[in-house]
């Protein structure tokens, strides 16, 4: 039995067409990723060159200590300069590697850079807080317990935190762009 056609029903006639194909447009990755990667590499190179001054200060300290006991008392220990120089060389090399990774659009370069920033600041902060100032009693206001060493170490801690935040934001900047090209 054939069903009668309802006169109110719309009957479609014609042929079907092929389903549309979406072709993604291949765009160049955002240039900021390359710029950040190259900048991180430049910072790493400058940090490694700057570490030479830390090692040079060891020689300067030994030369200055020959000028008398009062000069020798005012100098920071040589291990301080050696430790900061070694940290600068290690972190500079890590920055060179991670900057290259960022510059070639590898996301792991951003994470390596952030880790190096964090570890270097923690290490430098630990060194700066552990060194004893050679001047002895340098209270700003007698009887308050606030001395030059406390103010200096507090400002180093605040500066280290501010530097970490700035460098961290600068490093993750490519992640804020839609077409950053990071893999």
N, CA, C and O of each residue as an XYZ file, in Angstrom:
732
protein
N       0.837     -1.157      0.000
C       0.000      0.000      0.000
C       0.893      1.234      0.000
O       1.854      1.332      0.763
N       0.561      2.141     -0.847
C       1.320      3.368     -1.007
C       0.630      4.455     -0.198
O      -0.590      4.620     -0.213
N       1.490      5.190      0.513
C       0.948      6.261      1.348
C       0.643      7.468      0.466
O       1.438      7.803     -0.412
N      -0.461      8.106      0.678
C      -0.765      9.287     -0.121
C       0.119     10.455      0.310
O       0.472     10.569      1.483
N       0.469     11.301     -0.618
C       1.322     12.458     -0.356
C       0.457     13.557      0.227
O      -0.594     13.904     -0.311
N       0.926     14.094      1.337
C       0.211     15.198      1.984
C       0.440     16.466      1.176
O       1.590     16.777      0.866
N      -0.592     17.203      0.823
C      -0.409     18.397      0.008
C       0.336     19.505      0.734
O       0.859     20.402      0.072
N       0.410     19.491      2.048
C       1.113     20.529      2.809
C       2.604     20.225      2.990
O       3.336     21.063      3.518
N       3.057     19.079      2.576
C       4.440     18.674      2.728
C       5.274     19.281      1.610
O       4.855     19.317      0.453
N       6.488     19.770      1.981
C       7.404     20.336      1.001
C       8.271     19.213      0.477
O       8.870     18.472      1.256
N       8.342     19.086     -0.798
C       9.122     18.049     -1.427
C      10.340     18.697     -2.085
O      10.208     19.585     -2.928
N      11.514     18.243     -1.689
C      12.757     18.787     -2.233
C      13.178     17.968     -3.432
O      13.132     16.739     -3.405
N      13.589     18.652     -4.481
C      14.064     17.965     -5.674
C      15.435     18.508     -6.032
O      15.770     19.620     -5.623
N      16.209     17.797     -6.749
C      17.527     18.241     -7.177
C      18.565     17.205     -6.821
O      18.233     16.077     -6.456
N      19.832     17.594     -6.929
C      20.915     16.664     -6.616
C      21.728     17.200     -5.444
O      21.695     18.395     -5.152
N      22.436     16.338     -4.796
C      23.265     16.749     -3.651
C      24.619     17.238     -4.156
O      25.117     16.792     -5.189
N      25.196     18.161     -3.405
C      26.530     18.666     -3.759
C      27.556     18.072     -2.798
O      27.206     17.526     -1.752
N      28.809     18.187     -3.167
C      29.883     17.656     -2.324
C      29.962     18.462     -1.033
O      29.657     19.655     -1.010
N      30.378     17.792      0.037
C      30.511     18.490      1.314
C      31.649     19.484      1.218
O      32.663     19.207      0.577
N      31.495     20.642      1.850
C      32.560     21.652      1.764
C      33.813     21.189      2.513
O      33.720     20.555      3.565
N      34.957     21.504      1.974
C      36.238     21.156      2.573
C      36.860     22.435      3.110
O      36.990     23.421      2.385
N      37.243     22.420      4.377
C      37.880     23.586      4.991
C      39.383     23.439      4.829
O      39.980     22.470      5.298
N      39.975     24.397      4.170
C      41.422     24.392      3.948
C      42.027     25.421      4.891
O      41.796     26.620      4.729
N      42.800     24.968      5.876
C      43.397     25.948      6.798
C      44.468     26.772      6.090
O      45.252     26.260      5.292
N      44.473     28.047      6.405
C      45.492     28.929      5.842
C      46.738     28.839      6.712
O      46.664     29.018      7.928
N      47.842     28.572      6.114
C      49.105     28.447      6.844
C      49.724     29.836      6.963
O      50.184     30.414      5.978
N      49.727     30.354      8.176
C      50.309     31.671      8.417
C      51.685     31.504      9.034
O      51.996     30.489      9.656
N      52.480     32.514      8.846
C      53.785     32.533      9.493
C      53.579     32.722     10.995
O      52.695     33.481     11.392
N      54.371     32.056     11.842
C      54.252     32.275     13.291
C      54.609     33.716     13.639
O      55.340     34.391     12.916
N      54.078     34.155     14.750
C      54.296     35.537     15.181
C      55.780     35.788     15.417
O      56.486     34.943     15.968
N      56.237     36.947     14.999
C      57.662     37.283     15.064
C      58.137     37.505     16.503
O      59.337     37.434     16.767
N      57.222     37.770     17.430
C      57.622     38.033     18.818
C      58.318     36.818     19.423
O      59.182     36.970     20.287
N      57.955     35.622     18.983
C      58.585     34.414     19.525
C      60.066     34.383     19.176
O      60.894     34.068     20.031
N      60.409     34.703     17.943
C      61.819     34.747     17.542
C      62.561     35.852     18.294
O      63.699     35.661     18.724
N      61.909     37.014     18.449
C      62.550     38.144     19.137
C      62.849     37.786     20.589
O      63.940     38.069     21.085
N      61.897     37.170     21.268
C      62.106     36.771     22.666
C      63.225     35.738     22.753
O      64.071     35.821     23.644
N      63.242     34.768     21.841
C      64.295     33.750     21.857
C      65.675     34.357     21.663
O      66.617     34.003     22.372
N      65.798     35.264     20.710
C      67.085     35.918     20.471
C      67.473     36.782     21.667
O      68.648     36.848     22.029
N      66.492     37.446     22.285
C      66.779     38.268     23.471
C      67.277     37.418     24.627
O      68.203     37.816     25.335
N      66.677     36.255     24.827
C      67.122     35.357     25.904
C      68.551     34.890     25.631
O      69.363     34.786     26.551
N      68.855     34.609     24.360
C      70.227     34.206     24.014
C      71.213     35.340     24.272
O      72.318     35.095     24.757
N      70.831     36.577     23.957
C      71.710     37.729     24.210
C      71.945     37.918     25.710
O      73.063     38.203     26.138
N      70.887     37.757     26.502
C      71.029     37.883     27.954
C      71.965     36.798     28.481
O      72.792     37.064     29.353
N      71.839     35.588     27.962
C      72.727     34.498     28.384
C      74.174     34.782     28.043
O      75.063     34.538     28.860
N      74.424     35.297     26.839
C      75.797     35.636     26.459
C      76.368     36.747     27.312
O      77.521     36.678     27.740
N      75.558     37.784     27.567
C      76.045     38.889     28.415
C      76.295     38.422     29.841
O      77.224     38.887     30.501
N      75.463     37.501     30.311
C      75.652     36.977     31.664
C      76.957     36.191     31.765
O      77.660     36.275     32.772
N      77.277     35.434     30.730
C      78.530     34.672     30.752
C      79.738     35.601     30.680
O      80.741     35.363     31.353
N      79.655     36.648     29.879
C      80.753     37.624     29.819
C      80.853     38.381     31.146
O      81.953     38.639     31.637
N      79.711     38.732     31.717
C      79.709     39.439     32.998
C      80.283     38.620     34.135
O      80.805     39.178     35.100
N      80.193     37.291     34.033
C      80.746     36.450     35.093
C      82.263     36.585     35.169
O      82.857     36.349     36.221
N      82.887     36.963     34.062
C      84.338     37.171     34.080
C      84.722     38.286     35.050
O      85.793     38.249     35.655
N      83.843     39.277     35.196
C      84.119     40.356     36.148
C      84.069     39.845     37.583
O      84.809     40.330     38.439
N      83.205     38.870     37.852
C      83.183     38.274     39.193
C      84.508     37.596     39.495
O      85.059     37.738     40.587
N      85.014     36.856     38.512
C      86.300     36.189     38.736
C      87.442     37.205     38.789
O      88.420     37.004     39.510
N      87.322     38.286     38.035
C      88.334     39.341     38.094
C      88.358     40.036     39.443
O      89.403     40.508     39.891
N      87.197     40.097     40.089
C      87.129     40.732     41.406
C      87.874     39.923     42.454
O      88.347     40.482     43.443
N      87.987     38.618     42.253
C      88.778     37.793     43.180
C      90.227     38.267     43.155
O      90.842     38.437     44.208
N      90.771     38.479     41.971
C      92.137     38.992     41.855
C      92.260     40.394     42.407
O      93.263     40.730     43.036
N      91.243     41.222     42.177
C      91.250     42.578     42.720
C      91.231     42.550     44.246
O      91.914     43.344     44.893
N      90.455     41.642     44.814
C      90.415     41.498     46.276
C      91.780     41.117     46.841
O      92.218     41.665     47.852
N      92.446     40.173     46.179
C      93.749     39.760     46.713
C      94.764     40.901     46.597
O      95.633     41.048     47.456
N      94.656     41.697     45.552
C      95.558     42.849     45.414
C      95.228     43.921     46.448
O      96.134     44.508     47.040
N      93.936     44.183     46.672
C      93.548     45.200     47.651
C      93.884     44.779     49.073
O      94.163     45.630     49.917
N      93.862     43.475     49.353
C      94.152     43.013     50.713
C      95.610     43.241     51.098
O      95.940     43.203     52.284
N      96.493     43.478     50.123
C      97.894     43.758     50.432
C      98.093     45.196     50.900
O      99.193     45.559     51.316
N      97.052     46.017     50.840
C      97.166     47.431     51.229
C      97.029     47.655     52.724
O      97.206     48.773     53.207
N      96.721     46.615     53.443
C      96.655     46.769     54.892
C      95.457     46.052     55.482
O      94.513     45.697     54.775
N      95.512     45.844     56.798
C      94.430     45.098     57.453
C      93.095     45.840     57.429
O      92.044     45.202     57.382
N      93.113     47.177     57.460
C      91.841     47.913     57.456
C      91.120     47.780     56.109
O      89.890     47.788     56.060
N      91.880     47.658     55.026
C      91.271     47.444     53.710
C      90.777     46.014     53.601
O      89.697     45.764     53.067
N      91.563     45.077     54.105
C      91.185     43.672     54.030
C      89.895     43.403     54.804
O      89.101     42.551     54.403
N      89.678     44.120     55.910
C      88.463     43.938     56.700
C      87.220     44.417     55.959
O      86.120     43.932     56.225
N      87.375     45.351     55.043
C      86.228     45.933     54.336
C      85.837     45.157     53.090
O      84.864     45.523     52.430
N      86.562     44.096     52.743
C      86.294     43.353     51.515
C      85.377     42.161     51.765
O      85.445     41.514     52.810
N      84.516     41.884     50.782
C      83.703     40.671     50.848
C      84.593     39.461     50.571
O      85.610     39.601     49.892
N      84.244     38.293     51.070
C      85.091     37.113     50.843
C      85.126     36.715     49.356
O      84.182     36.960     48.605
N      86.228     36.106     48.968
C      86.406     35.717     47.570
C      85.422     34.632     47.136
O      85.058     34.572     45.962
N      84.982     33.771     48.063
C      84.040     32.721     47.691
C      82.734     33.305     47.170
O      82.057     32.687     46.349
N      82.378     34.506     47.651
C      81.161     35.172     47.200
C      81.237     35.448     45.696
O      80.291     35.166     44.961
N      82.359     35.998     45.245
C      82.535     36.318     43.827
C      82.668     35.051     42.978
O      82.179     34.998     41.849
N      83.324     34.044     43.525
C      83.461     32.781     42.787
C      82.094     32.116     42.607
O      81.783     31.624     41.523
N      81.283     32.100     43.661
C      79.967     31.455     43.583
C      79.043     32.190     42.617
O      78.366     31.559     41.805
N      79.009     33.525     42.698
C      78.140     34.262     41.783
C      78.623     34.144     40.337
O      77.812     34.131     39.411
N      79.931     34.059     40.140
C      80.472     33.880     38.796
C      80.116     32.525     38.208
O      79.767     32.432     37.031
N      80.202     31.467     39.020
C      79.840     30.130     38.546
C      78.353     30.025     38.226
O      77.964     29.395     37.243
N      77.530     30.643     39.060
C      76.084     30.644     38.787
C      75.805     31.383     37.478
O      74.986     30.937     36.675
N      76.485     32.510     37.264
C      76.270     33.285     36.039
C      76.690     32.505     34.801
O      76.018     32.583     33.772
N      77.784     31.757     34.878
C      78.214     30.952     33.728
C      77.195     29.844     33.440
O      76.810     29.632     32.290
N      76.767     29.149     34.480
C      75.820     28.045     34.295
C      74.485     28.549     33.750
O      73.948     27.983     32.798
N      73.953     29.604     34.350
C      72.661     30.122     33.910
C      72.774     30.757     32.527
O      71.839     30.663     31.732
N      73.892     31.395     32.230
C      74.097     31.952     30.897
C      74.073     30.873     29.825
O      73.488     31.061     28.758
N      74.709     29.743     30.112
C      74.694     28.631     29.161
C      73.278     28.072     29.000
O      72.872     27.727     27.890
N      72.534     27.982     30.087
C      71.147     27.517     30.006
C      70.310     28.492     29.190
O      69.472     28.073     28.392
N      70.531     29.792     29.383
C      69.803     30.805     28.607
C      70.129     30.710     27.119
O      69.246     30.888     26.281
N      71.389     30.432     26.783
C      71.739     30.268     25.371
C      70.961     29.100     24.756
O      70.425     29.214     23.653
N      70.905     27.990     25.472
C      70.189     26.818     24.988
C      68.682     27.076     24.904
O      68.058     26.795     23.881
N      68.107     27.607     25.971
C      66.656     27.805     25.986
C      66.242     28.912     25.020
O      65.164     28.837     24.429
N      67.070     29.930     24.851
C      66.767     30.970     23.870
C      66.747     30.414     22.462
O      65.914     30.803     21.644
N      67.669     29.500     22.178
C      67.668     28.843     20.869
C      66.394     28.016     20.690
O      65.807     27.993     19.608
N      65.974     27.340     21.757
C      64.739     26.557     21.689
C      63.529     27.450     21.412
O      62.672     27.103     20.600
N      63.462     28.601     22.088
C      62.351     29.530     21.867
C      62.407     30.075     20.444
O      61.383     30.172     19.768
N      63.588     30.422     20.000
C      63.764     31.015     18.678
C      63.393     30.040     17.567
O      63.005     30.462     16.478
N      63.508     28.750     17.829
C      63.088     27.735     16.855
C      61.684     27.208     17.174
O      61.319     26.109     16.756
N      60.916     27.985     17.905
C      59.500     27.723     18.199
C      59.264     26.456     19.004
O      58.305     25.729     18.746
N      60.127     26.182     19.977
C      59.945     25.044     20.882
C      59.458     25.579     22.231
O      60.130     26.398     22.858
N      58.300     25.118     22.667
C      57.723     25.613     23.917
C      58.564     25.241     25.133
O      58.542     25.945     26.142
N      59.309     24.134     25.042
C      60.114     23.723     26.191
C      61.184     24.766     26.514
O      61.659     24.827     27.648
N      61.569     25.584     25.537
C      62.531     26.653     25.799
C      62.007     27.665     26.794
O      62.766     28.190     27.608
N      60.706     27.945     26.736
C      60.101     28.880     27.700
C      60.171     28.293     29.100
O      60.500     29.001     30.052
N      59.867     27.014     29.238
C      59.874     26.388     30.570
C      61.298     26.272     31.112
O      61.519     26.437     32.312
N      62.252     25.993     30.248
C      63.649     25.929     30.691
C      64.109     27.312     31.148
O      64.791     27.435     32.165
N      63.743     28.343     30.406
C      64.119     29.711     30.786
C      63.504     30.092     32.121
O      64.186     30.653     32.979
N      62.225     29.794     32.310
C      61.579     30.119     33.586
C      62.232     29.375     34.746
O      62.416     29.943     35.823
N      62.585     28.108     34.532
C      63.268     27.352     35.584
C      64.633     27.924     35.905
O      65.027     27.988     37.069
N      65.364     28.343     34.866
C      66.688     28.930     35.093
C      66.583     30.253     35.832
O      67.403     30.544     36.703
N      65.579     31.059     35.493
C      65.374     32.333     36.199
C      65.095     32.070     37.671
O      65.676     32.720     38.540
N      64.216     31.126     37.953
C      63.859     30.818     39.333
C      65.050     30.277     40.117
O      65.339     30.750     41.217
N      65.740     29.291     39.556
C      66.866     28.686     40.277
C      68.024     29.656     40.477
O      68.649     29.658     41.538
N      68.320     30.485     39.469
C      69.433     31.431     39.623
C      69.110     32.484     40.667
O      69.986     32.888     41.432
N      67.860     32.935     40.706
C      67.507     33.931     41.711
C      67.502     33.347     43.113
O      67.906     34.018     44.063
N      67.055     32.116     43.255
C      67.089     31.471     44.574
C      68.534     31.278     45.019
O      68.864     31.529     46.178
N      69.403     30.830     44.101
C      70.811     30.617     44.461
C      71.503     31.935     44.808
O      72.213     32.019     45.811
N      71.300     32.957     43.988
C      71.930     34.250     44.272
C      71.382     34.870     45.547
O      72.125     35.494     46.306
N      70.103     34.705     45.783
C      69.516     35.222     47.019
C      70.091     34.501     48.236
O      70.381     35.128     49.255
N      70.256     33.183     48.129
C      70.866     32.430     49.226
C      72.294     32.866     49.502
O      72.704     32.977     50.658
N      73.051     33.115     48.438
C      74.437     33.575     48.611
C      74.459     34.954     49.239
O      75.238     35.203     50.159
N      73.609     35.858     48.753
C      73.600     37.216     49.287
C      73.140     37.264     50.742
O      73.612     38.093     51.520
N      72.230     36.384     51.102
C      71.774     36.377     52.496
C      72.758     35.682     53.430
O      72.729     35.909     54.639
N      73.623     34.844     52.885
C      74.554     34.120     53.746
C      75.875     34.848     53.964
O      76.606     34.523     54.900
N      76.191     35.811     53.133
C      77.470     36.499     53.280
C      77.373     37.504     54.437
O      76.383     38.220     54.583
N      78.409     37.531     55.232
C      78.466     38.441     56.371
C      79.197     39.707     55.942
O      80.310     39.652     55.420
N      78.559     40.835     56.169
C      79.202     42.090     55.812
C      80.420     42.308     56.702
O      80.331     42.095     57.912
N      81.544     42.721     56.147
C      82.772     42.824     56.923
C      82.878     44.057     57.811
O      83.799     44.131     58.624
N      81.980     45.021     57.690
C      82.150     46.271     58.420
C      81.831     46.179     59.897
O      82.173     47.095     60.645
N      81.200     45.127     60.343
C      80.883     45.003     61.765
C      79.569     45.696     62.089
O      78.587     45.541     61.363
N      79.547     46.453     63.167
C      78.334     47.110     63.625
C      78.039     48.335     62.764
O      78.785     49.313     62.789
N      76.963     48.275     62.012
C      76.592     49.386     61.129
C      75.120     49.731     61.303
O      74.390     49.881     60.323
N      74.687     49.855     62.549
C      73.289     50.173     62.806
C      72.956     51.561     62.271
O      73.720     52.512     62.443
N      71.803     51.655     61.619
C      71.358     52.937     61.080
C      70.915     53.841     62.224
O      71.333     54.996     62.314
N      70.076     53.311     63.087
C      69.639     54.016     64.288
C      70.070     53.179     65.481
O      69.573     52.065     65.647
N      70.969     53.668     66.312
C      71.484     52.867     67.432
C      70.356     52.338     68.321
O      69.441     53.066     68.707
N      70.458     51.050     68.630
C      69.495     50.414     69.520
C      68.282     49.835     68.817
O      67.478     49.166     69.466
N      68.114     50.059     67.534
C      66.928     49.549     66.837
C      67.144     48.167     66.248
O      66.174     47.449     66.004
N      68.372     47.781     66.016
C      68.661     46.500     65.390
C      68.595     46.547     63.871
O      68.842     45.538     63.211
N      68.266     47.700     63.313
C      68.218     47.858     61.849
C      69.579     48.371     61.403
O      69.965     49.494     61.725
N      70.293     47.552     60.669
C      71.613     47.979     60.217
C      71.687     47.947     58.692
O      70.737     47.556     58.013
N      72.816     48.359     58.186
C      73.014     48.452     56.748
C      72.897     47.081     56.095
O      72.352     46.970     54.997
N      73.396     46.035     56.749
C      73.326     44.695     56.181
C      71.877     44.247     56.034
O      71.514     43.673     55.007
N      71.048     44.498     57.034
C      69.645     44.109     56.969
C      68.932     44.850     55.834
O      68.170     44.241     55.083
N      69.171     46.132     55.706
C      68.553     46.916     54.635
C      69.052     46.437     53.270
O      68.267     46.312     52.330
N      70.345     46.172     53.162
C      70.907     45.707     51.895
C      70.341     44.353     51.504
O      69.961     44.151     50.350
N      70.279     43.431     52.443
C      69.768     42.106     52.120
C      68.271     42.139     51.829
O      67.794     41.382     50.984
N      67.531     42.993     52.506
C      66.106     43.151     52.203
C      65.891     43.720     50.810
O      65.001     43.278     50.084
N      66.703     44.697     50.438
C      66.560     45.280     49.100
C      66.992     44.285     48.016
O      66.434     44.288     46.919
N      67.977     43.438     48.315
C      68.370     42.392     47.367
C      67.211     41.413     47.167
O      66.938     40.998     46.041
N      66.535     41.046     48.249
C      65.410     40.114     48.140
C      64.267     40.718     47.333
O      63.698     40.050     46.469
N      63.932     41.958     47.602
C      62.847     42.623     46.864
C      63.227     42.797     45.397
O      62.408     42.566     44.509
N      64.467     43.203     45.145
C      64.931     43.356     43.764
C      64.946     42.034     43.019
O      64.628     41.989     41.830
N      65.308     40.965     43.700
C      65.327     39.638     43.079
C      63.915     39.201     42.696
O      63.700     38.679     41.602
N      62.968     39.412     43.582
C      61.578     39.038     43.288
C      61.037     39.871     42.128
O      60.398     39.329     41.226
N      61.283     41.175     42.140
C      60.814     42.031     41.039
C      61.471     41.633     39.721
O      60.810     41.619     38.682
N      62.753     41.311     39.750
C      63.446     40.872     38.544
C      62.895     39.572     38.012
O      62.746     39.410     36.801
N      62.585     38.627     38.912
C      62.008     37.353     38.481
C      60.658     37.563     37.812
O      60.370     36.948     36.785
N      59.827     38.428     38.389
C      58.505     38.676     37.817
C      58.639     39.308     36.431
O      57.974     38.883     35.486
N      59.501     40.324     36.308
C      59.681     40.989     35.016
C      60.216     40.017     33.971
O      59.682     39.942     32.864
N      61.259     39.278     34.308
C      61.845     38.328     33.347
C      60.860     37.209     33.007
O      60.811     36.751     31.865
N      60.086     36.775     33.979
C      59.094     35.734     33.727
C      58.011     36.200     32.771
O      57.630     35.462     31.862
N      57.510     37.411     32.963
C      56.486     37.946     32.061
C      57.069     38.144     30.670
O      56.414     37.841     29.673
N      58.280     38.644     30.598
C      58.950     38.837     29.309
C      59.122     37.499     28.592
O      58.978     37.424     27.371
N      59.428     36.454     29.339
C      59.659     35.131     28.750
C      58.379     34.496     28.234
O      58.379     33.878     27.170
N      57.280     34.643     28.981
C      56.035     33.996     28.552
C      55.226     34.848     27.590
O      54.125     34.456     27.204
N      55.737     35.989     27.199
C      55.031     36.875     26.276
C      54.558     36.181     24.998
O      53.441     36.458     24.560
N      55.342     35.292     24.372
C      54.838     34.632     23.158
C      53.577     33.801     23.385
O      52.803     33.596     22.450
N      53.358     33.325     24.596
C      52.174     32.509     24.858
C      50.882     33.311     24.769
O      49.805     32.731     24.626
N      50.973     34.638     24.852
C      49.790     35.486     24.795
C      49.330     35.759     23.361
O      48.239     36.291     23.159
N      50.131     35.409     22.379
C      49.768     35.658     20.991
C      49.140     34.409     20.401
O      49.561     33.289     20.689
N      48.121     34.617     19.567
C      47.361     33.501     19.016
C      48.236     32.617     18.142
O      48.237     31.398     18.314
N      48.955     33.181     17.242
C      49.756     32.404     16.304
C      51.227     32.481     16.708
O      52.057     33.004     15.965
N      51.541     31.953     17.896
C      52.922     32.058     18.380
C      53.835     31.023     17.736
O      55.055     31.181     17.789
N      53.305     29.998     17.147
C      54.098     28.986     16.445
C      54.810     27.995     17.347
O      55.583     27.170     16.859
N      54.569     28.055     18.661
C      55.268     27.162     19.590
C      54.705     25.754     19.503
O      53.496     25.546     19.409
N      55.630     24.785     19.538
C      55.240     23.375     19.497
C      55.620     22.721     20.802
O      55.383     21.527     20.986
